[in-house]
Amino acid sequence: MIVLILKNNGIRDQGAKALAEVLQNNKTLTSLDLSANQIGDRGAKHLTDAIEKNNTLTTLNLTQNEITLAGQQRLTDASRIKK
């Protein structure tokens, strides 16, 4: 298990986009903590796209961000597809 904790780092949508690009090809990271940042729906969309292509990540913590209910639903739908 490889864990990356980026909690409370002021990460916004652009930072989430950069992380999503890396996650798409990730082969080792299993847990990513992005809690208490400033990620909104746009960042959540980028992460959702990455989750759909990633087979390694099993845990993604996005609590205490700026993601609306609609963004949360997209993330939930993407995680259900992976199961």
C-alpha positions in Angstrom: 0.0 0.0 0.0 1.3 3.4 -1.0 -0.4 6.4 0.6 -0.1 10.1 -0.3 -1.4 12.6 2.1 -1.9 16.1 0.7 -4.4 17.3 3.3 -4.8 21.1 3.9 -2.4 22.2 1.1 -4.5 24.8 -0.6 -5.0 22.5 -3.7 -7.5 24.0 -6.1 -9.1 22.7 -9.3 -5.9 23.2 -11.4 -3.9 21.2 -8.8 -6.5 18.5 -8.9 -6.2 18.4 -12.7 -2.5 17.9 -12.5 -2.9 15.1 -9.9 -5.6 13.5 -12.1 -3.2 13.4 -15.0 -0.7 11.5 -12.9 -3.4 9.2 -11.4 -4.4 8.0 -14.9 -1.1 6.2 -15.3 -0.6 5.4 -11.6 0.4 1.8 -10.9 1.4 2.0 -7.2 -0.6 4.6 -5.3 -3.5 3.0 -3.4 -4.7 5.8 -1.1 -4.8 9.6 -1.7 -5.9 12.1 0.9 -6.9 15.5 -0.6 -9.1 16.5 2.4 -9.3 20.1 3.6 -8.3 21.7 0.3 -10.1 24.0 -2.1 -11.1 21.6 -4.8 -14.4 22.3 -6.5 -16.6 20.6 -9.0 -14.2 21.2 -11.9 -11.3 19.5 -9.9 -13.7 16.7 -9.0 -14.5 16.2 -12.6 -10.8 15.8 -13.5 -10.4 13.3 -10.6 -13.5 11.4 -11.7 -12.0 11.0 -15.2 -8.8 9.7 -13.6 -10.6 7.3 -11.3 -12.4 5.7 -14.3 -9.0 4.9 -15.8 -7.1 3.9 -12.7 -7.1 0.4 -11.4 -4.8 0.8 -8.4 -6.4 3.6 -6.3 -8.8 2.2 -3.7 -9.2 5.2 -1.3 -9.7 8.9 -2.2 -10.5 11.3 0.6 -12.1 14.6 -0.6 -13.8 15.7 2.6 -13.8 19.4 3.5 -13.5 20.6 0.0 -15.8 22.8 -2.1 -17.4 20.0 -4.1 -21.2 20.4 -4.6 -23.7 17.6 -4.4 -23.6 17.2 -8.2 -19.8 16.8 -8.1 -20.1 14.3 -5.3 -22.6 12.3 -7.2 -20.3 12.1 -10.2 -17.5 10.8 -8.0 -19.9 8.3 -6.4 -21.0 7.1 -9.8 -17.4 6.7 -11.0 -16.5 4.6 -7.9 -19.5 2.3 -8.4 -18.4 1.6 -12.0 -15.0 0.4 -10.7 -16.6 -2.2 -8.4 
